[in-house]
Amino acid sequence: MLQGILVVSGVGLAAGVLLVIASKFMFVPVDETAEKVRACLPGANCGACGFAGCDGYADALSKRDGTVKPNLCTPGGEAAAKGICEVLGIPFEGVKAVKSVIRCSGDFDTSVYVMDYEGPKTCKACNAFYQGRRSCSHGCLGYGDCAEACKFGALTIQNGLAVVNRDLCTGCGACAKVCPNHLFEMIPDTSMVWVGCASHDKGAYTRKVCQAGCIGCMKCQKTCEYGAITVTGNLAHIDPEKCTNCGACVEVCPVHVIHKV
């Protein structure tokens, strides 16, 4: 009995000594600068900064080599950028706040569906199967890969179409990264008008497959007094740098594919 106790105690003592020795050799010094920068970040780990989470961004900034800008965290906005600049002792450059918009307006009621899809309920999988269920191969697939990727609850699927809640959107761009049809566009948060379509098909075909698709009629381009709209490849595009949010294009669009907040 006593011998067993001594053996167990000896093993425990040896293990403790080994752990102490290992902790000395494997000790990693804490980067106080990285910790302070990390405290300025929201902890969303969304990847908007281009790094693998907030820790990766903080570590990169702590090197102070000037290769990483302190204003890349769109969810954190100006507050995060100002805090980081203060920690690093560098001038505040400002943050360009952006919002996500979806370049599709076709839902179950306005789009023509040509098949029932029975595979995995993800946009990526559905898109791989003849580019989705619709006649229009450019539109929203409606299975919510974007909503799954959004860490802020800014995206929902309504009647087969992804809808962005502008108030909740931080402009992180996670939705744009996972959308197989590349439908999400990041525009300045001051821009209130956008084209809800990504199809370059000719107008006659678009009318057949979607009641809410751009037909390239050019009425918006002719109406805009600021030269903010151009129609190329049967699709209208708005230049946010020139757009004044007047909404004239919204009023003349015959298919109501131009939206205004």
Sequence and secondary structure as in RCSB ss.txt:
>XXXX:A:sequence
MLQGILVVSGVGLAAGVLLVIASKFMFVPVDETAEKVRACLPGANCGACGFAGCDGYADALSKRDGTVKPNLCTP
GGEAAAKGICEVLGIPFEGVKAVKSVIRCSGDFDTSVYVMDYEGPKTCKACNAFYQGRRSCSHGCLGYGDCAEAC
KFGALTIQNGLAVVNRDLCTGCGACAKVCPNHLFEMIPDTSMVWVGCASHDKGAYTRKVCQAGCIGCMKCQKTCE
YGAITVTGNLAHIDPEKCTNCGACVEVCPVHVIHKV
>XXXX:A:secstr
 HHHHHHHHHHHHHHHHHHHHHHHHS     HHHHHHHHHS      TTSSSSHHHHHHHHHT  SSS TT  TT
THHHHHHHHHHHHT        EEEEES    TTTB B     S SSHHHHHHTTT SBS TTS   S HHHHH 
TTS EEEETTEEEE TTT     HHHHH TT  EEEEETT  EEE     S HHHHHHHBTTS     HHHHH T
TS EEEETTEEEE TTT     HHHHH TT  EEE 
